[in-house]
Amino acid sequence: MTRAKKPAVIRVLEGNRSRTPIPKEIDHVGNPVPPEHLTAEQLDRWCDIVSSLPSDLLSRADIQALERMAIAWASYRQVCVLINQTGLLTKGQKGDLIPNPLFRIRNAATIEMQACGMQLGLSPLARARIAAAGDNPEETDPLTILLGPNKKAWGDESIPAQ
């Protein structure tokens, strides 16, 4: 399975270490607006997601991924509260202890959050790359260090031009 391409905005924020041209992308149209049917908890999760991403990354086309992520995250939290209230084990039909069936719902929400998070670029790795790009990439680029401050090999300054 091939790795999905990163949006140009993320590549610019991370820094273009490979120096390959970043392809132009279609300009985004409109900002994502939360659907009216979201509950208060789901709307809070929506706002958390949108505020944690670069402002020029999202568009109206991302509404479905944001909606799915917000609903899954709110469901995950609600199920975690219910599991804490009811316990890890419950009584089965025959009276024996079985794992709480709420774990299945929590696992489904986890899978949905991971899938949406991948689509939206929400991961610790993506945040680490963006944060590292905030530093001066020229100082940490090994090729820049080897070539020196004038982008020439250190010994080239002493060689007279022919």
BABA-482453 format. One record per residue: x negated, y, z of N, C-alpha, C in turn; residue in one letter. Coordinates in Angstrom, 2 decimals. Last residue first. Example, Ala and Ser with C-alpha at 12.3 -4.5 7.8 and 13.67 -1.06 7.14 Angstrom:
{{-12.85,-2.25,7.08},{-13.67,-1.06,7.14},{-12.90,0.03,7.87},"S"} {{-13.19,-5.69,7.80},{-12.30,-4.50,7.80},{-13.20,-3.30,7.80},"A"} 
# end
This chain:
{{-39.09,30.35,-12.43},{-39.85,30.25,-13.68},{-39.16,30.98,-14.79},"Q"} {{-39.44,31.43,-9.03},{-38.57,31.18,-10.19},{-39.39,31.20,-11.46},"A"} {{-41.44,29.73,-6.58},{-41.16,30.89,-7.46},{-40.30,30.50,-8.63},"P"} {{-40.38,28.32,-3.61},{-40.76,28.00,-4.98},{-40.44,29.19,-5.86},"I"} {{-39.33,29.02,-1.19},{-40.76,29.24,-1.38},{-41.23,28.95,-2.80},"S"} {{-36.69,28.24,-1.29},{-36.98,29.66,-1.21},{-38.47,29.96,-1.49},"E"} {{-36.49,25.46,-1.23},{-36.41,26.12,-2.53},{-36.78,27.60,-2.46},"D"} {{-36.39,24.21,1.23},{-37.70,24.43,0.65},{-37.69,25.21,-0.66},"G"} {{-33.62,24.00,1.75},{-34.47,24.84,2.61},{-35.81,25.15,1.95},"W"} {{-31.52,24.31,-1.11},{-32.34,23.48,-0.25},{-33.32,24.36,0.51},"A"} {{-28.89,26.70,-0.82},{-29.98,26.10,-1.57},{-30.76,25.24,-0.60},"K"} {{-27.11,28.25,0.55},{-26.58,27.16,-0.27},{-27.63,26.58,-1.21},"K"} {{-28.26,29.87,2.37},{-28.09,30.41,1.02},{-27.56,29.38,0.04},"N"} {{-28.52,28.36,4.74},{-27.58,29.47,4.70},{-27.33,30.04,3.31},"P"} {{-28.75,24.80,3.82},{-29.18,26.05,4.44},{-28.21,27.18,4.21},"G"} {{-28.36,22.19,3.07},{-28.70,23.17,2.04},{-29.15,24.50,2.63},"L"} {{-27.72,20.92,5.51},{-28.90,20.51,4.75},{-29.33,21.56,3.73},"L"} {{-25.37,22.26,6.24},{-26.51,22.27,7.16},{-27.80,21.92,6.40},"I"} {{-23.77,21.60,4.09},{-24.10,23.00,4.33},{-25.31,23.11,5.25},"T"} {{-23.54,18.85,4.50},{-24.18,19.34,3.29},{-24.60,20.79,3.45},"L"} {{-22.12,18.67,6.95},{-23.51,18.21,6.86},{-24.24,18.74,5.63},"P"} {{-20.24,21.16,8.39},{-20.38,20.41,7.16},{-21.84,19.98,7.00},"D"} {{-20.13,22.85,10.52},{-20.11,21.41,10.80},{-20.25,20.56,9.55},"T"} {{-20.12,25.42,9.54},{-21.14,25.06,10.52},{-21.21,23.56,10.77},"E"} {{-17.93,25.51,7.87},{-19.25,25.69,7.27},{-20.35,25.24,8.25},"E"} {{-15.70,25.42,9.47},{-16.12,24.18,8.81},{-17.49,24.30,8.17},"P"} {{-15.17,26.71,12.50},{-15.84,27.11,11.26},{-16.35,25.85,10.56},"N"} {{-11.93,25.51,13.55},{-13.33,25.83,13.79},{-13.95,26.23,12.47},"D"} {{-9.61,24.70,12.38},{-9.64,26.05,12.92},{-11.05,26.48,13.28},"G"} {{-9.97,22.08,11.84},{-10.14,23.00,10.72},{-10.15,24.44,11.19},"A"} {{-9.29,20.91,14.21},{-10.71,20.95,13.86},{-10.96,21.91,12.71},"A"} {{-6.51,21.13,14.05},{-7.22,21.86,15.09},{-8.70,21.98,14.76},"A"} {{-6.03,19.38,11.92},{-5.67,20.79,11.78},{-6.42,21.63,12.81},"I"} {{-6.92,16.98,13.04},{-7.56,17.49,11.83},{-7.27,18.97,11.64},"R"} {{-5.16,16.71,15.19},{-6.60,16.81,15.44},{-7.32,17.38,14.23},"A"} {{-2.71,16.45,13.90},{-2.95,17.62,14.75},{-4.44,17.80,15.02},"R"} {{-3.11,13.98,12.61},{-2.87,15.18,11.81},{-3.14,16.44,12.63},"A"} {{-3.39,12.32,14.88},{-4.48,12.45,13.91},{-4.31,13.71,13.06},"L"} {{-0.90,12.44,16.15},{-2.09,13.01,16.81},{-3.25,13.21,15.85},"P"} {{1.62,13.46,13.81},{0.83,12.43,14.45},{-0.35,13.09,15.15},"S"} {{3.71,14.28,11.48},{3.65,14.41,12.94},{2.87,13.23,13.51},"L"} {{4.39,14.42,8.82},{3.01,14.71,9.20},{2.85,14.91,10.70},"G"} {{6.85,13.64,7.95},{6.70,15.05,8.31},{5.27,15.41,8.70},"L"} {{6.51,10.92,7.50},{6.96,11.78,6.40},{6.70,13.25,6.69},"Q"} {{5.78,10.08,10.07},{4.83,9.92,8.97},{5.22,10.83,7.80},"M"} {{8.16,10.62,11.43},{6.93,11.31,11.81},{5.87,11.21,10.73},"G"} {{9.86,8.76,10.30},{10.08,10.20,10.04},{8.83,11.00,10.37},"C"} {{8.67,6.41,11.34},{8.84,6.59,9.89},{9.02,8.08,9.55},"A"} {{8.81,6.87,14.11},{7.52,6.68,13.46},{7.61,6.91,11.96},"Q"} {{11.58,7.04,14.49},{10.74,8.20,14.80},{9.38,8.07,14.12},"M"} {{12.33,4.42,13.77},{12.83,5.56,12.99},{11.97,6.80,13.24},"E"} {{11.05,2.99,15.80},{10.69,2.74,14.41},{11.12,3.91,13.53},"I"} {{12.43,4.01,18.03},{10.98,4.16,17.92},{10.53,3.99,16.47},"T"} {{15.03,3.13,17.55},{14.76,4.57,17.56},{13.26,4.84,17.42},"A"} {{14.57,0.39,17.84},{15.05,0.91,16.55},{14.79,2.41,16.46},"A"} {{13.83,0.31,20.55},{12.87,-0.09,19.52},{13.28,0.42,18.14},"N"} {{16.25,1.07,21.75},{15.06,1.90,21.91},{14.01,1.58,20.85},"R"} {{17.86,-1.08,21.02},{18.21,0.27,20.55},{17.00,1.18,20.65},"I"} {{16.53,-3.12,22.38},{16.68,-3.19,20.92},{16.99,-1.81,20.34},"R"} {{16.81,-2.36,25.04},{15.46,-2.35,24.45},{15.54,-2.40,22.92},"F"} {{19.37,-2.84,25.77},{19.06,-1.48,25.37},{17.66,-1.36,24.76},"L"} {{19.51,-5.38,26.82},{19.76,-5.21,25.38},{19.47,-3.80,24.87},"P"} {{17.03,-6.38,29.09},{18.09,-5.41,28.84},{18.29,-5.23,27.33},"N"} {{16.41,-9.89,29.24},{15.93,-8.52,29.00},{17.10,-7.61,28.64},"P"} {{18.39,-11.64,31.73},{17.87,-11.50,30.37},{17.30,-10.09,30.22},"I"} {{19.28,-13.96,34.21},{18.68,-12.68,33.89},{18.09,-12.70,32.47},"L"} {{22.47,-15.67,34.05},{21.02,-15.65,34.18},{20.48,-14.28,33.77},"D"} {{25.15,-15.70,33.47},{24.75,-15.25,34.80},{23.24,-15.23,35.01},"G"} {{25.85,-16.20,30.95},{25.84,-17.35,31.85},{25.39,-16.98,33.25},"K"} {{25.52,-13.74,29.75},{26.86,-14.33,29.80},{26.95,-15.49,30.78},"Q"} {{23.04,-12.08,31.88},{23.58,-12.55,30.62},{24.96,-13.14,30.79},"G"} {{22.19,-9.22,33.71},{22.77,-10.57,33.72},{23.35,-10.89,32.37},"K"} {{19.05,-7.62,32.91},{20.48,-7.60,33.20},{20.98,-9.05,33.21},"T"} {{16.00,-5.85,33.49},{16.72,-7.11,33.28},{18.19,-6.91,33.63},"L"} {{15.28,-3.25,33.94},{14.66,-3.95,32.82},{15.39,-5.24,32.49},"L"} {{17.99,-0.93,34.73},{16.91,-1.87,35.01},{16.41,-2.58,33.77},"G"} {{19.80,1.13,34.60},{20.31,-0.24,34.64},{19.23,-1.28,34.93},"T"} {{18.26,3.49,34.63},{19.41,3.35,35.52},{19.83,1.89,35.69},"Q"} {{16.33,3.10,32.66},{15.90,3.40,34.04},{17.03,3.21,35.03},"N"} {{18.03,2.78,30.50},{17.21,1.65,30.93},{16.73,1.87,32.35},"I"} {{19.06,5.39,30.31},{19.95,4.27,30.62},{19.18,3.05,31.09},"L"} {{16.72,6.78,29.61},{17.42,7.12,30.86},{18.33,5.97,31.27},"V"} {{16.23,5.60,27.13},{15.24,5.46,28.21},{15.87,5.77,29.57},"C"} {{18.44,6.47,25.68},{18.32,5.05,25.99},{17.30,4.83,27.11},"V"} {{17.81,9.19,25.47},{19.04,8.78,26.15},{18.95,7.30,26.57},"Q"} {{15.41,9.11,23.98},{15.42,9.66,25.34},{16.65,9.19,26.12},"R"} {{16.38,7.97,21.59},{15.29,7.33,22.35},{15.31,7.81,23.80},"Y"} {{18.17,9.92,20.74},{18.64,8.58,21.11},{17.62,7.85,21.96},"S"} {{16.38,12.01,20.18},{17.40,12.20,21.22},{17.95,10.85,21.69},"A"} {{14.94,10.77,18.11},{14.24,11.20,19.32},{15.23,11.39,20.46},"W"} {{16.93,10.36,16.17},{16.22,9.21,16.73},{15.53,9.58,18.05},"A"} {{17.65,13.04,15.64},{18.65,12.09,16.17},{17.95,10.90,16.82},"I"} {{15.22,14.08,14.66},{15.85,14.68,15.83},{16.86,13.72,16.47},"A"} {{14.77,12.42,12.40},{13.80,12.46,13.50},{14.44,13.00,14.77},"M"} {{17.01,13.02,10.80},{16.78,11.65,11.26},{15.83,11.62,12.46},"R"} {{16.49,15.79,10.40},{17.72,15.33,11.05},{17.55,13.93,11.62},"E"} {{14.06,15.73,9.01},{14.16,16.41,10.31},{15.38,15.94,11.09},"L"} {{14.89,14.38,6.71},{13.84,13.79,7.56},{13.87,14.43,8.95},"A"} {{16.83,16.21,5.73},{17.20,14.83,6.08},{16.16,14.17,6.97},"Q"} {{15.40,18.63,5.30},{16.47,18.55,6.30},{16.77,17.11,6.70},"I"} {{13.55,19.17,3.39},{13.12,18.33,4.51},{14.21,18.12,5.55},"D"} {{14.49,20.98,1.59},{14.43,19.59,1.16},{14.06,18.64,2.30},"A"} {{14.07,23.43,2.70},{15.42,22.88,2.79},{15.44,21.41,2.41},"R"} {{10.79,22.93,4.13},{11.74,23.58,3.25},{13.11,22.95,3.46},"S"} {{7.68,23.39,5.91},{9.02,22.84,5.76},{9.87,23.64,4.78},"L"} {{5.31,24.93,5.91},{5.29,23.53,5.47},{6.68,23.03,5.12},"L"} {{5.06,27.40,7.03},{5.25,27.34,5.58},{5.22,25.92,5.03},"D"} {{4.65,26.91,9.78},{5.90,27.53,9.32},{6.11,27.42,7.81},"S"} {{3.52,23.75,10.96},{3.22,25.03,10.33},{4.46,25.60,9.66},"P"} {{5.42,22.43,13.77},{4.82,22.30,12.44},{4.48,23.68,11.88},"L"} {{6.78,22.87,16.09},{5.46,22.26,16.22},{4.75,22.10,14.87},"S"} {{9.27,23.84,15.48},{8.31,24.78,16.07},{6.91,24.19,16.18},"S"} {{10.50,21.52,14.53},{10.26,22.63,13.61},{9.22,23.59,14.18},"V"} {{10.64,19.99,16.91},{9.91,19.50,15.74},{9.54,20.66,14.83},"I"} {{12.22,21.58,18.61},{10.87,21.16,19.03},{10.03,20.74,17.82},"D"} {{14.58,21.71,17.12},{13.81,22.94,17.34},{12.38,22.62,17.78},"C"} {{15.36,19.01,17.31},{15.15,19.65,16.00},{14.24,20.86,16.17},"W"} {{15.75,18.79,20.06},{14.68,18.02,19.44},{14.34,18.60,18.07},"R"} {{17.98,20.50,20.30},{16.74,20.81,21.02},{15.56,20.07,20.40},"D"} {{19.80,19.04,18.78},{19.39,20.36,18.31},{18.10,20.81,19.01},"L"} {{20.13,16.83,20.44},{19.56,16.64,19.11},{19.07,17.96,18.53},"Q"} {{21.36,18.11,22.64},{20.08,17.41,22.80},{19.37,17.23,21.46},"E"} {{23.74,19.04,21.43},{22.79,19.99,22.03},{21.41,19.36,22.20},"A"} {{24.23,17.28,18.28},{24.55,17.59,19.68},{23.51,18.57,20.22},"T"} {{24.96,18.21,14.93},{23.99,17.80,15.94},{24.48,18.18,17.34},"L"} {{26.64,19.23,12.98},{27.13,18.10,13.78},{26.15,17.65,14.87},"H"} {{25.40,21.17,11.44},{26.31,21.60,12.51},{26.72,20.46,13.43},"E"} {{21.87,20.79,10.77},{23.28,20.49,10.49},{24.16,20.84,11.70},"P"} {{19.47,23.46,10.73},{20.00,22.24,11.35},{21.48,22.03,10.99},"P"} {{17.75,24.30,7.83},{18.76,24.75,8.78},{19.38,23.50,9.40},"V"} {{14.60,25.03,6.45},{15.55,24.02,6.91},{16.49,24.59,7.97},"P"} {{14.47,27.71,4.06},{14.03,27.11,5.31},{15.05,26.07,5.76},"N"} {{13.84,27.89,0.52},{14.65,27.98,1.73},{14.02,27.32,2.93},"G"} {{11.74,25.97,-1.27},{12.93,26.81,-1.43},{13.71,26.77,-0.13},"V"} {{8.23,25.98,-1.83},{9.41,25.48,-1.14},{10.54,26.50,-1.26},"H"} {{6.66,25.66,-4.97},{6.98,26.50,-3.82},{8.25,25.99,-3.17},"D"} {{4.94,22.75,-5.80},{6.13,23.55,-6.04},{6.40,24.37,-4.79},"I"} {{1.39,23.09,-5.52},{2.65,22.40,-5.29},{3.79,23.34,-5.62},"E"} {{-1.76,22.69,-7.03},{-0.65,23.57,-6.70},{0.60,22.72,-6.50},"K"} {{-4.37,20.70,-5.58},{-3.37,20.96,-6.62},{-2.27,21.88,-6.12},"P"} {{-7.47,21.78,-4.74},{-6.20,21.40,-4.14},{-5.11,21.72,-5.17},"I"} {{-10.48,20.50,-6.09},{-9.40,21.48,-6.15},{-8.13,20.94,-5.50},"P"} {{-12.86,19.37,-3.73},{-12.06,19.11,-4.91},{-10.90,20.09,-4.93},"T"} {{-14.27,19.67,-1.42},{-14.42,20.73,-2.41},{-13.70,20.42,-3.73},"R"} {{-14.07,18.16,0.77},{-14.52,17.48,-0.44},{-14.75,18.47,-1.58},"S"} {{-13.04,19.90,2.68},{-14.43,19.44,2.81},{-14.93,18.80,1.52},"R"} {{-11.06,22.13,3.07},{-11.27,21.32,1.88},{-12.72,20.86,1.84},"N"} {{-9.04,22.22,5.94},{-10.29,22.59,5.28},{-10.55,21.63,4.14},"G"} {{-6.62,21.93,7.12},{-7.70,21.03,7.54},{-9.05,21.48,7.01},"E"} {{-5.14,23.83,5.72},{-5.36,24.01,7.15},{-6.51,23.14,7.66},"L"} {{-5.14,22.65,3.17},{-5.76,23.97,3.36},{-6.07,24.19,4.84},"V"} {{-3.73,20.30,3.70},{-5.12,20.22,3.21},{-5.84,21.55,3.38},"R"} {{-1.26,21.36,4.45},{-2.04,20.63,5.45},{-3.49,20.55,4.99},"I"} {{-0.50,22.44,1.98},{-0.60,23.31,3.17},{-1.46,22.65,4.23},"V"} {{-0.30,20.24,0.30},{-1.38,21.19,0.09},{-1.57,22.09,1.31},"A"} {{0.43,17.14,2.01},{0.85,18.40,1.41},{-0.34,19.37,1.31},"P"} {{-1.26,14.13,1.13},{-0.98,15.17,2.10},{-0.47,16.41,1.37},"K"} {{0.06,11.14,-0.26},{-0.71,12.37,-0.40},{-0.29,13.36,0.66},"K"} {{-0.03,7.95,1.39},{0.72,9.07,0.83},{-0.17,10.31,0.76},"A"} {{-2.01,5.19,0.42},{-1.74,6.22,1.39},{-1.02,7.38,0.71},"R"} {{-0.65,2.14,-0.90},{-1.48,3.33,-1.00},{-1.05,4.36,0.04},"T"} {{-0.85,-1.17,0.00},{0.00,0.00,0.00},{-0.89,1.23,0.00},"M"} 
# end
